[in-house]
Amino acid sequence: QVHLVESGGGSVQAGGSLRLSCTGSGYTGRSDCVAWFRQAPGKEREGITTLYTGGNLTYVADSVKGRFTISQDNAKNTVYLQMNSLKPEDTAMYYCAADPKSSEQYPGSDGRWCRPLERDFRYWGQGTQVTVSS
């Protein structure tokens, strides 16, 4: 049984920073793809950033580009989301996700990447709330 546990959420003023962590357990192998999604009240869940763990190719949504960074620490089975220059519109429940084999070849490249699609991810954390006040 694979478990993902997020931590690091909280309340912060606009312009501030938070770092979310997602620690996995119960794996028998390495996850191909890891990702962070978020869901604001009344909105659909949005894939904001993904990481292909075999080659470190990342996807970053335009809404967070230049402000959010995904990274991993394999020794700790942990994925991080560093969030800087936070805005009120970043307020949402943040979820980490992982899948053992959902990466695809990036179009026009020899590299592989992970699509920011819910259906590509088998394992999910319970979520951690991030609230940004103006």
Secondary structure, 3 states (H helix, E strand, C coil): CCEEEEECCEEEECCCCEEEEEEEECCCCCCCEEEEEEECCCCCCEEEEEEECCCCEEEECCCCCCCEEEEEEHHHCEEEEEECCCCHHHCEEEEEEEECCCCEECCCCCCEECCCCHHHCCEEECCEEEEEEC
